[in-house]
Amino acid sequence: MTIGRIIEGRGDVVTCDVSTTVRDAVGILSDRRIGAVPVMEDGEIAGIFSERDVIYRLREMGAEVLDMPLGHIMTASPVTVDPDTAVIAALSLMTRRRIRHLPVVADGRMVAFVSIGDLVKYRIDKIESEAAAMRDYIQTA
């Protein structure tokens, strides 16, 4: 199974611009109940802003960080995948790099944003489906 299959039918991705303030981005994370948002610059992904970024920067800089633009505190040079990436390969990448979100990029354009929760849910659903098929097979044998 590929990332492309998981993202089929998804709507637009919630994003922020590098000039968006941390305060506004925190509001978006809270309102949408999400853990991270891709940060865009001139139509291209420039970084990722996550809950972790807020915590680390608040500790380092104090409350004044809330009025800074995301471009100054985001995690830059994000790791990306393409829609043809296998789910298990993406999970492995996320585990190795200790990241929880991946922008999905096709033809130089971000088309989706997946979380480790999205991928783990797929794996659990697959395992449960296989277990149910095995139980049905055993019961009819």
C-alpha positions as CSV (number, residue, x, y, z in Angstrom):
1,M,0.0,0.0,0.0
2,T,1.2,3.5,-0.9
3,I,0.8,6.9,0.7
4,G,-1.2,7.8,-2.4
5,R,-3.9,5.4,-1.5
6,I,-4.2,6.7,2.0
7,I,-4.5,10.3,0.9
8,E,-7.1,9.6,-1.8
9,G,-10.2,11.8,-1.4
10,R,-8.6,14.2,1.1
11,G,-9.4,17.8,0.9
12,D,-7.1,20.8,1.0
13,V,-4.2,20.8,3.4
14,V,-4.3,23.5,6.2
15,T,-1.1,25.5,5.8
16,C,0.5,28.7,7.2
17,D,2.8,31.2,5.5
18,V,6.3,31.9,6.8
19,S,5.0,35.3,7.8
20,T,2.2,34.0,10.0
21,T,2.9,34.7,13.7
22,V,3.4,31.9,16.1
23,R,0.4,33.2,18.1
24,D,-1.9,32.8,15.0
25,A,-0.4,29.4,14.1
26,V,-1.0,28.2,17.7
27,G,-4.6,29.3,17.3
28,I,-4.9,27.2,14.1
29,L,-3.4,24.1,15.7
30,S,-5.8,24.5,18.6
31,D,-8.9,25.3,16.6
32,R,-8.3,22.4,14.1
33,R,-7.1,20.0,16.9
34,I,-4.0,19.2,14.9
35,G,-0.3,18.8,16.0
36,A,1.5,20.4,13.1
37,V,1.0,22.5,10.0
38,P,3.2,22.8,6.9
39,V,4.7,26.3,6.4
40,M,4.7,27.7,2.9
41,E,6.8,30.3,1.1
42,D,6.0,31.4,-2.4
43,G,3.8,28.3,-3.0
44,E,6.5,25.8,-1.8
45,I,6.9,24.0,1.5
46,A,9.5,25.8,3.6
47,G,9.1,24.0,6.9
48,I,6.8,22.4,9.4
49,F,5.5,24.1,12.6
50,S,4.6,21.8,15.4
51,E,3.6,21.7,19.0
52,R,7.2,20.8,19.8
53,D,8.4,23.9,18.1
54,V,6.2,26.0,20.4
55,I,7.4,24.3,23.5
56,Y,11.1,24.4,22.7
57,R,11.0,28.1,21.6
58,L,8.9,29.2,24.6
59,R,11.5,27.6,26.8
60,E,14.4,29.2,24.9
61,M,13.0,32.7,24.2
62,G,10.0,33.2,26.5
63,A,6.6,34.6,25.6
64,E,7.9,37.1,23.0
65,V,8.2,34.1,20.6
66,L,4.4,34.3,20.2
67,D,4.8,37.5,18.1
68,M,7.5,36.1,15.9
69,P,6.9,34.9,12.3
70,L,6.9,31.1,11.8
71,G,9.8,31.5,9.4
72,H,12.1,32.2,12.3
73,I,11.2,29.2,14.5
74,M,9.7,26.4,12.2
75,T,11.6,23.2,11.5
76,A,13.1,24.0,8.2
77,S,14.1,21.6,5.3
78,P,11.3,19.2,6.0
79,V,11.6,15.5,5.1
80,T,9.1,14.7,2.4
81,V,7.7,11.6,0.6
82,D,5.9,11.2,-2.7
83,P,2.6,9.4,-3.2
84,D,4.3,6.3,-4.5
85,T,6.1,5.8,-1.2
86,A,5.1,2.6,0.6
87,V,3.4,3.1,3.9
88,I,5.9,0.8,5.7
89,A,8.8,2.8,4.2
90,A,7.2,6.1,5.4
91,L,6.7,4.6,8.9
92,S,10.3,3.5,9.0
93,L,11.5,6.9,7.9
94,M,9.4,8.6,10.6
95,T,10.8,6.3,13.2
96,R,14.4,6.8,12.2
97,R,14.1,10.5,11.9
98,R,11.9,10.8,15.0
99,I,9.3,12.9,13.2
100,R,5.5,12.7,13.3
101,H,4.4,14.5,10.1
102,L,5.4,14.1,6.5
103,P,4.5,16.4,3.6
104,V,3.5,14.5,0.5
105,V,5.0,16.1,-2.6
106,A,4.2,15.3,-6.2
107,D,5.7,17.2,-9.2
108,G,7.3,19.7,-6.8
109,R,3.9,20.6,-5.2
110,M,2.7,19.6,-1.8
111,V,-0.5,17.5,-2.2
112,A,-1.1,16.2,1.3
113,F,0.2,16.1,4.8
114,V,0.2,12.8,6.7
115,S,0.8,12.0,10.4
116,I,2.2,9.0,12.0
117,G,-1.3,8.4,13.4
118,D,-2.7,8.2,9.8
119,L,-0.1,5.5,8.9
120,V,-0.5,3.5,12.1
121,K,-4.3,3.5,11.7
122,Y,-3.9,2.0,8.3
123,R,-1.5,-0.7,9.6
124,I,-3.8,-1.5,12.5
125,D,-6.9,-1.7,10.2
126,K,-4.9,-4.0,7.8
127,I,-3.8,-6.3,10.7
128,E,-7.4,-6.5,12.1
129,S,-8.7,-7.3,8.6
130,E,-6.2,-10.1,8.1
131,A,-7.0,-11.5,11.6
132,A,-10.7,-11.5,10.8
133,A,-10.1,-13.2,7.5
134,M,-8.0,-15.9,9.3
135,R,-10.7,-16.4,11.9
136,D,-13.3,-16.8,9.2
137,Y,-11.1,-19.3,7.4
138,I,-10.5,-21.3,10.5
139,Q,-14.2,-21.4,11.4
140,T,-15.2,-22.7,8.0
141,A,-12.4,-25.3,7.8
